[in-house]
């Protein structure tokens, strides 16, 4: 599900660059569209970063097969800066 989380943060970054007032969405992906038989859902919530005016805080919640007993879920919070490309790092990785 990490790849779905990555797609969500990249989607948020692209949307923010084209529309600075973007606050998020629920992105629903049909079964089979991602090469897997299950549907997927990515909830994206974007808020201003009170400490850095050029940044936004993006909360990403990625779910594969949502609502089923086989659901896989991963969530993470990212800082997205308007001037810096997004670099995805899975949990536990460090620079």
N, C-alpha and C positions, 0 to 999 in steps of 0.2 A: 504493500500500500504506500510505501515511501515514494514511489514514482508518481502516484496520484497526488500526494501532498506537494511534491515538487511542481507538478503541473498547475496546482492551485496557486502557489505563490508566484509562479511565473505569469499566470493569467492576471493576478492582482497587480503585479508590477506593470505589465503592458497596459492594462486598463487605466491605471493611475497616470501613466505618462500621457495617455491620450485624453484623459478627463480627470483633472485634479480633484473634482468633487465626488469621484467614485467612492461609494461607501460599502460596496460588497454585493453579493448575490448568492443564490444557491444554484450551482451549476449541476444539472442532471444529465448524465450520460447514459444513453440507451444500451441495453444488452447487446453484446457483440461488437459494439463500436470501437472498443479498445483492444480487441483481440481476445477477450475473455467472455464467457457466456453470461456473466452477471452484470446487472446494472451498477452504476456508481454514482456517487453524489459528493460534491465538494461544497461545503458552506464556507463562504469568505466574508469576513467582517473587517472593515477598515475604519480606523479612527485616527484622529490627529495624535501626534506624539507631543505631549505637553512640554517635554524637555528640548525638543529639536523641531523648530517650525518647518524645516524642509523635509521632515520625515513623517511617515505614517506607520501605525502599528497594524499589522494584518494578522488576524487570528484565522487559521486555516484548519478545517475539520474535514478530513477525507474519509469516505466510507465506501468500501467495496461490498456489494450485495447487501445494501442497507435494509434493515427490517427483517432479515432472515436469521436463522440460527447460525449460519456460516459467515455472518458479517465480520469484516475486518475493518478496524478503525485506527486512525492515527491523527493526532492533533498537534499543532505547534504554533507558536507566536513568533512573528518576524518583524523586524524593523525594515521598512523599505524607504530608501532615500531617493529623492527625485533625480539626483545626480550620479548615483552609484548603481552599477548593474547588480542584479540579484544573484547571489551565489548560494546555492542550496547546499546545506551540510546536514546529513542524516543525524539523528540523535546519537550522541556519544562521540562524534567526530569533533576535532578541534583544529584550529589553525596552527 
